[in-house]
Amino acid sequence: LGAQTDFLANALAAALAAALAPVLRPAAPAIVSPAAEASPRAQDAFSVASLLPGAPEAPEAPRALSPLEAAAKINPERLLVFGDLHAPFAHRSAAAFLRAVRDAFEPTAVICTGDEIDAQALSAFGANPNLPSASDELRMARLHLLEIHDLFPTLHLVRSNHGQRMQRAAKAAGLPAGALLCPGDILFGERLADGRIVRPKGIGLGWSWHGEIELDLPGVGRTVVAHDLGTRLDRIALEEGVSVVQGDHHKLAGVQWIHTRTGTRFTAATGCLIDPKSPAFAYDRKGARRPVLGCLTIEGGMPRFVPLLTDERGRWTGFLP
């Protein structure tokens, strides 16, 4: 009986070891999603595996910086600020325009004020049936954003209404926050056969998303970069004694200077980089005013709006004023 028991115990142990082998065996080197790296469950699972005899140490995989870490690295000497690409419905020359501004200005840091994607298929107001489906739109948006990533491997983005549409749709469907992917994984992640999300060649690990970005600019001091603080930015500057930079409002662009009790402040709007002719922006064609295309540069605390000038067909002229 004892021999039979030992045989059964050994057979059970061998079967259990064979079943767990794919789980405990270290995977081929890959850059794992920062969300997965930060998961307590993932860390616990690896720590258990690391206790097994002969198990390798955990590999040091690159990770995305936290918003606080990323913000601390922003050098405000020369800032390039753009927003409202609404990929894949961005202007056809958006990337070329940003490349030209980058090369001429040589920024020390780059900020996007949000709405990097449109996600119209998930709009609470209803999807446009004449536009791509949610999956096709995401695939097309990724192609647009890969161009932007080539220009700006390090980018600080502000969370926004369009940029968060996927997360809000998931929340409305009853999914908890722990079940959602981070923005970087949605835009650049690839799902492996075993379910893991990886970033090929570490793409997107230099992009970080913030609620707002607060800077200390030379000469003007505290400056807040946000997606949408309304259209009365002067009121915020007066009441809070800060300079303000924002996107969201496609028809609002330029710089206004205000002298307050605490000093001279500015308010600046980035305009947008959309394709105004796209059906996605039918709402922008109401009234006499039209979207203003361009971006901002801020050097030594001095903001300047740089327009994307177009010809009669809506194409960029290639000229930087």
C-alpha positions as CSV (number, residue, x, y, z in Angstrom):
1,L,0.0,0.0,0.0
2,G,2.9,2.3,0.9
3,A,4.5,1.8,-2.5
4,Q,1.3,2.4,-4.3
5,T,0.8,5.6,-2.3
6,D,4.3,6.8,-3.2
7,F,3.7,6.0,-6.8
8,L,0.5,7.9,-6.9
9,A,2.0,10.9,-5.1
10,N,5.0,11.0,-7.5
11,A,2.7,10.7,-10.5
12,L,0.5,13.5,-9.2
13,A,3.5,15.7,-8.5
14,A,4.8,15.1,-12.0
15,A,1.5,15.9,-13.6
16,L,1.2,19.1,-11.5
17,A,4.7,20.2,-12.4
18,A,3.9,19.6,-16.1
19,A,0.7,21.6,-15.9
20,L,2.5,24.5,-14.1
21,A,5.6,24.5,-16.4
22,P,4.1,27.0,-18.9
23,V,3.2,29.4,-16.1
24,L,6.4,29.2,-14.2
25,R,8.8,29.1,-17.2
26,P,10.2,32.6,-17.9
27,A,8.8,33.9,-21.2
28,A,10.9,35.1,-24.0
29,P,12.2,38.6,-23.5
30,A,9.6,41.2,-24.2
31,I,8.7,44.6,-23.0
32,V,5.7,44.1,-20.8
33,S,3.0,46.7,-20.4
34,P,3.7,49.1,-17.5
35,A,0.2,48.4,-16.2
36,A,1.0,44.7,-16.0
37,E,4.3,45.4,-14.3
38,A,2.6,47.5,-11.7
39,S,0.0,44.8,-10.9
40,P,0.5,43.4,-7.4
41,R,-0.8,40.1,-8.7
42,A,1.9,40.0,-11.4
43,Q,4.6,40.9,-8.9
44,D,3.4,38.2,-6.5
45,A,3.3,35.6,-9.2
46,F,6.9,36.3,-10.2
47,S,8.1,36.4,-6.6
48,V,6.6,33.0,-6.0
49,A,8.3,31.6,-9.2
50,S,11.6,33.2,-8.1
51,L,11.5,31.1,-4.9
52,L,11.7,27.9,-6.9
53,P,15.1,26.2,-7.2
54,G,17.0,27.4,-10.2
55,A,14.5,30.1,-11.1
56,P,16.0,33.1,-12.9
57,E,15.9,36.6,-11.4
58,A,13.2,39.0,-12.7
59,P,14.4,40.8,-15.9
60,E,14.7,44.5,-15.8
61,A,12.1,45.6,-18.4
62,P,11.8,49.2,-19.5
63,R,8.7,50.9,-18.0
64,A,6.8,54.0,-18.5
65,L,7.4,56.9,-16.1
66,S,4.6,57.8,-13.7
67,P,3.0,61.2,-14.4
68,L,4.8,62.7,-11.5
69,E,8.2,61.3,-12.6
70,A,7.5,62.5,-16.2
71,A,6.4,66.0,-15.1
72,A,9.5,66.4,-13.0
73,K,11.6,65.9,-16.1
74,I,10.0,68.6,-18.2
75,N,12.5,71.3,-19.1
76,P,10.4,74.5,-19.6
77,E,13.0,76.4,-21.4
78,R,11.5,75.9,-24.9
79,L,8.1,74.2,-25.0
80,L,6.2,73.0,-28.0
81,V,2.5,72.6,-27.2
82,F,-0.1,71.2,-29.6
83,G,-3.4,69.4,-29.2
84,D,-6.6,68.1,-30.8
85,L,-5.2,65.9,-33.5
86,H,-8.4,63.8,-33.2
87,A,-6.6,60.9,-35.0
88,P,-7.4,59.4,-37.5
89,F,-9.2,62.6,-38.6
90,A,-6.2,64.8,-38.3
91,H,-5.1,67.2,-41.0
92,R,-3.1,65.4,-43.7
93,S,-0.1,67.7,-43.0
94,A,-0.3,67.7,-39.2
95,A,2.8,65.5,-38.8
96,A,4.8,67.4,-41.4
97,F,3.8,70.7,-39.8
98,L,4.9,69.5,-36.4
99,R,8.2,68.2,-37.8
100,A,8.9,71.6,-39.3
101,V,8.1,73.4,-36.1
102,R,10.2,70.9,-34.1
103,D,13.2,71.3,-36.4
104,A,13.0,75.1,-36.4
105,F,12.3,75.5,-32.7
106,E,14.3,72.6,-31.1
107,P,12.0,72.2,-28.1
108,T,13.3,71.0,-24.7
109,A,9.9,69.4,-24.0
110,V,6.7,68.7,-25.9
111,I,3.2,68.7,-24.5
112,C,-0.1,67.6,-26.1
113,T,-3.2,69.2,-24.6
114,G,-5.3,66.1,-25.3
115,D,-7.8,64.7,-27.8
116,E,-4.9,62.8,-29.5
117,I,-7.6,60.4,-30.8
118,D,-11.2,61.1,-31.7
119,A,-13.0,57.8,-30.9
120,Q,-16.2,59.0,-32.6
121,A,-17.5,55.5,-32.8
122,L,-17.9,55.5,-29.0
123,S,-19.5,58.9,-28.8
124,A,-22.3,59.3,-26.3
125,F,-24.1,61.3,-28.9
126,G,-24.1,58.4,-31.3
127,A,-21.6,57.2,-33.9
128,N,-21.6,58.6,-37.5
129,P,-22.5,55.6,-39.7
130,N,-20.5,57.2,-42.6
131,L,-17.3,57.0,-40.5
132,P,-15.1,53.9,-39.6
133,S,-16.2,51.4,-37.0
134,A,-14.5,51.5,-33.5
135,S,-12.0,48.8,-34.4
136,D,-11.1,50.3,-37.8
137,E,-10.9,53.8,-36.3
138,L,-8.5,52.6,-33.7
139,R,-6.3,50.9,-36.3
140,M,-6.2,54.1,-38.4
141,A,-5.5,56.3,-35.4
142,R,-2.6,54.1,-34.4
143,L,-1.0,54.7,-37.8
144,H,-1.4,58.5,-37.4
145,L,0.0,58.4,-33.9
146,L,3.0,56.3,-34.9
147,E,4.0,59.3,-37.1
148,I,3.7,61.6,-34.0
149,H,5.7,59.1,-32.0
150,D,8.5,59.1,-34.5
151,L,8.6,62.9,-34.0
152,F,8.2,62.9,-30.3
153,P,9.3,59.6,-28.5
154,T,8.9,61.6,-25.3
155,L,5.5,63.3,-25.0
156,H,3.5,64.6,-22.1
157,L,-0.3,64.4,-22.8
158,V,-3.2,65.8,-20.8
159,R,-6.2,63.6,-20.3
160,S,-9.2,64.7,-22.4
161,N,-12.8,63.9,-23.3
162,H,-12.1,62.3,-26.6
163,G,-8.9,60.7,-25.3
164,Q,-10.8,59.0,-22.5
165,R,-13.9,57.8,-24.5
166,M,-12.8,54.2,-24.5
167,Q,-12.4,54.2,-20.8
168,R,-15.7,55.9,-20.2
169,A,-17.5,53.5,-22.5
170,A,-16.0,50.6,-20.6
171,K,-17.0,52.1,-17.3
172,A,-20.6,52.6,-18.6
173,A,-20.6,48.9,-19.5
174,G,-19.9,48.1,-15.8
175,L,-16.2,47.2,-16.1
176,P,-14.1,48.1,-13.1
177,A,-11.0,50.2,-13.4
178,G,-8.7,47.2,-12.9
179,A,-10.0,45.6,-16.0
180,L,-9.1,48.6,-18.3
181,L,-5.9,49.1,-20.2
182,C,-3.9,52.3,-19.8
183,P,-3.9,54.7,-22.7
184,G,-0.5,53.7,-23.8
185,D,-1.5,50.1,-24.1
186,I,-4.6,51.0,-26.0
187,L,-2.7,53.0,-28.6
188,F,0.6,51.0,-28.8
189,G,0.1,47.6,-27.1
190,E,0.0,44.3,-28.8
191,R,-1.8,41.3,-27.2
192,L,0.2,38.0,-27.3
193,A,-1.4,34.6,-27.5
194,D,-1.1,34.1,-23.8
195,G,-3.1,37.3,-23.2
196,R,-0.2,39.6,-22.1
197,I,0.0,43.1,-23.5
198,V,3.5,44.1,-24.8
199,R,5.0,47.2,-26.4
200,P,7.1,46.2,-29.4
201,K,10.5,47.9,-29.1
202,G,9.3,49.8,-26.1
203,I,7.1,52.1,-28.3
204,G,5.0,54.6,-26.3
205,L,6.9,54.1,-23.0
206,G,8.0,57.7,-23.3
207,W,4.4,59.0,-23.4
208,S,2.7,59.9,-20.1
209,W,-0.8,61.1,-19.4
210,H,-1.6,63.8,-16.8
211,G,-4.7,65.3,-15.4
212,E,-3.1,68.8,-15.7
213,I,0.5,69.8,-16.0
214,E,1.8,72.6,-13.8
215,L,5.0,74.4,-14.7
216,D,7.1,77.1,-13.4
217,L,7.9,79.2,-16.4
218,P,10.7,81.8,-16.5
219,G,9.3,85.3,-16.0
220,V,5.7,84.4,-15.5
221,G,5.9,81.7,-12.8
222,R,3.1,79.2,-12.2
223,T,1.5,78.0,-15.4
224,V,-1.2,75.4,-15.8
225,V,-1.6,73.3,-19.0
226,A,-5.0,71.7,-19.3
227,H,-7.4,70.3,-21.9
228,D,-10.5,72.4,-21.2
229,L,-10.9,75.1,-18.6
230,G,-13.6,76.9,-20.5
231,T,-13.5,79.9,-22.8
232,R,-12.9,82.6,-20.1
233,L,-9.3,81.8,-19.5
234,D,-8.7,85.5,-18.5
235,R,-11.0,84.9,-15.5
236,I,-8.9,82.0,-14.3
237,A,-5.7,84.0,-14.7
238,L,-7.2,86.8,-12.7
239,E,-8.7,84.8,-10.0
240,E,-5.9,82.3,-9.5
241,G,-2.9,84.4,-10.5
242,V,-1.6,81.8,-13.0
243,S,-0.9,81.6,-16.7
244,V,-3.0,79.1,-18.6
245,V,-2.5,77.0,-21.7
246,Q,-5.3,74.8,-23.0
247,G,-6.7,73.0,-26.1
248,D,-10.1,71.5,-26.8
249,H,-11.7,74.6,-28.4
250,H,-10.9,74.3,-32.1
251,K,-11.9,77.8,-32.9
252,L,-9.9,79.4,-30.1
253,A,-6.2,80.1,-30.7
254,G,-3.6,82.7,-29.8
255,V,-2.2,84.5,-26.8
256,Q,-3.6,87.1,-24.5
257,W,-1.6,89.0,-21.9
258,I,-3.2,90.1,-18.6
259,H,-1.7,92.2,-15.8
260,T,-3.0,91.1,-12.4
261,R,-2.2,92.1,-8.8
262,T,0.4,89.4,-8.6
263,G,2.1,90.2,-11.9
264,T,1.7,89.8,-15.6
265,R,0.2,86.5,-16.8
266,F,-0.9,85.0,-20.2
267,T,-3.6,82.8,-21.5
268,A,-2.9,80.7,-24.6
269,A,-5.0,78.4,-26.7
270,T,-3.4,75.9,-29.0
271,G,-6.0,75.8,-31.8
272,C,-6.2,72.3,-33.3
273,L,-4.7,70.0,-36.0
274,I,-7.9,68.4,-37.3
275,D,-9.0,68.0,-40.9
276,P,-11.9,70.6,-40.9
277,K,-13.5,68.9,-44.0
278,S,-13.9,65.5,-42.2
279,P,-17.5,64.5,-41.4
280,A,-16.3,63.9,-37.9
281,F,-16.3,67.7,-37.4
282,A,-19.7,68.6,-38.7
283,Y,-20.3,70.3,-35.4
284,D,-17.4,72.7,-36.1
285,R,-19.1,74.0,-39.2
286,K,-21.8,75.8,-37.4
287,G,-21.6,79.6,-37.4
288,A,-19.3,81.9,-39.2
289,R,-16.1,81.0,-37.3
290,R,-14.0,77.9,-38.4
291,P,-11.3,75.9,-36.6
292,V,-7.9,77.5,-36.3
293,L,-5.0,75.2,-37.2
294,G,-1.7,75.5,-35.5
295,C,0.3,75.0,-32.3
296,L,2.1,77.0,-29.6
297,T,5.8,77.5,-28.8
298,I,6.8,79.0,-25.4
299,E,10.4,80.1,-25.1
300,G,11.7,81.7,-21.9
301,G,8.1,82.1,-20.7
302,M,7.0,83.9,-23.9
303,P,4.2,82.1,-25.8
304,R,3.7,82.4,-29.5
305,F,1.0,80.9,-31.7
306,V,2.3,79.2,-34.9
307,P,-0.5,78.9,-37.5
308,L,-0.7,76.0,-40.0
309,L,-1.4,78.1,-43.0
310,T,-3.5,76.5,-45.8
311,D,-4.3,77.2,-49.4
312,E,-7.7,77.4,-51.0
313,R,-7.9,73.6,-51.1
314,G,-7.1,73.3,-47.4
315,R,-3.5,72.0,-47.9
316,W,-0.6,73.3,-45.8
317,T,1.5,75.9,-47.7
318,G,4.7,74.7,-46.1
319,F,5.3,78.1,-44.8
320,L,6.2,78.8,-41.1
321,P,5.6,82.4,-40.1
